[in-house]
Amino acid sequence: MGFKEQIDINRLPEHIAIIMDGNGRWAKNQGKFRVFGHESGVLSVKDIVEGCVDIGIKYLTVYAFSTENWNRPIEEVNALMELLISTINEQADTLNKNNVRLNAIGDLKSLPQKCIDDLASVMEKTGKNTKCTLTLALSYSAKWEILEAAKKLAQQVKDAELSIEDIDEEKFASHLTTTNIPDPELMIRTSGEHRVSNFLLWQMAYTELYFTETLWPDFRREDLFEAIVDYQKRERRFGKISEQLN
């Protein structure tokens, strides 16, 4: 029996977040340049998106490029940006075919203008799709996101549009880039690294974490299904004890 057949469709996570790690190491193992790993990783993204659509995952967020990634060698950054632009353009029809809406979060204005324009175009083309929302975290940092939310709230207080007493978790979350997206129930990180790397720190307060040794270019929908099966075996207590849940 495959992992897909073991999944309880009635207990699917609504939102899965993924840190796609290991492209560079995968390429090195192949004796190739790092960009070859990033190119191969695009195939994994496509397969995972289709896997989510196949079983009914409503939201998928992938960590595509962090603010820290700008510190990589300029040749790799440029290649990543070119790859991102070409992939966005090439996948528009496929996203529509699978009824997937494209979304993006992060400091998007720091991206090349061509990338910004193409992102906006594809998000508009797929804006009415309802099967799944694919969110790309680009030039993203959770610390940056939290600071931006704090600044917006502080400005509203300063302008007498909001009182300090009105600021609660819901109000704060409404100023994050994920305001219209539910918090992820499951976060998957590939390549064997066991950290969250400045990804969705506020949103992952109670997210189940799943780590796999598989490098991202080798990660396919069966690996996704395995992670979901593992998730469904866990007891999510949110501070309560087992007896209260039962």
Rosetta blueprint (number, residue, H / E / L):
1 M L
2 G L
3 F H
4 K H
5 E H
6 Q H
7 I L
8 D L
9 I H
10 N H
11 R H
12 L L
13 P L
14 E L
15 H E
16 I E
17 A E
18 I E
19 I E
20 M L
21 D L
22 G L
23 N H
24 G H
25 R H
26 W H
27 A H
28 K H
29 N H
30 Q L
31 G L
32 K L
33 F L
34 R H
35 V H
36 F H
37 G H
38 H H
39 E H
40 S H
41 G H
42 V H
43 L H
44 S H
45 V H
46 K H
47 D H
48 I H
49 V H
50 E H
51 G H
52 C H
53 V H
54 D H
55 I H
56 G L
57 I L
58 K L
59 Y E
60 L E
61 T E
62 V E
63 Y E
64 A E
65 F E
66 S E
67 T H
68 E H
69 N H
70 W H
71 N H
72 R L
73 P L
74 I H
75 E H
76 E H
77 V H
78 N H
79 A H
80 L H
81 M H
82 E H
83 L H
84 L H
85 I H
86 S H
87 T H
88 I H
89 N H
90 E H
91 Q H
92 A H
93 D H
94 T H
95 L H
96 N H
97 K H
98 N L
99 N L
100 V E
101 R E
102 L E
103 N E
104 A E
105 I E
106 G L
107 D L
108 L H
109 K H
110 S H
111 L L
112 P L
113 Q H
114 K H
115 C H
116 I H
117 D H
118 D H
119 L H
120 A H
121 S H
122 V H
123 M H
124 E H
125 K H
126 T L
127 G L
128 K L
129 N L
130 T L
131 K L
132 C E
133 T E
134 L E
135 T E
136 L E
137 A E
138 L E
139 S E
140 Y E
141 S L
142 A H
143 K H
144 W H
145 E H
146 I H
147 L H
148 E H
149 A H
150 A H
151 K H
152 K H
153 L H
154 A H
155 Q H
156 Q H
157 V H
158 K H
159 D L
160 A L
161 E L
162 L L
163 S L
164 I H
165 E H
166 D H
167 I L
168 D L
169 E H
170 E H
171 K H
172 F H
173 A H
174 S L
175 H L
176 L L
177 T L
178 T L
179 T L
180 N L
181 I L
182 P L
183 D L
184 P L
185 E L
186 L E
187 M E
188 I E
189 R E
190 T L
191 S L
192 G L
193 E L
194 H L
195 R L
196 V L
197 S L
198 N L
199 F L
200 L L
201 L L
202 W L
203 Q L
204 M L
205 A L
206 Y L
207 T L
208 E E
209 L E
210 Y E
211 F E
212 T L
213 E L
214 T L
215 L L
216 W H
217 P H
218 D H
219 F L
220 R L
221 R H
222 E H
223 D H
224 L H
225 F H
226 E H
227 A H
228 I H
229 V H
230 D H
231 Y H
232 Q H
233 K L
234 R L
235 E L
236 R L
237 R L
238 F L
239 G L
240 K L
241 I L
242 S H
243 E H
244 Q H
245 L H
246 N L
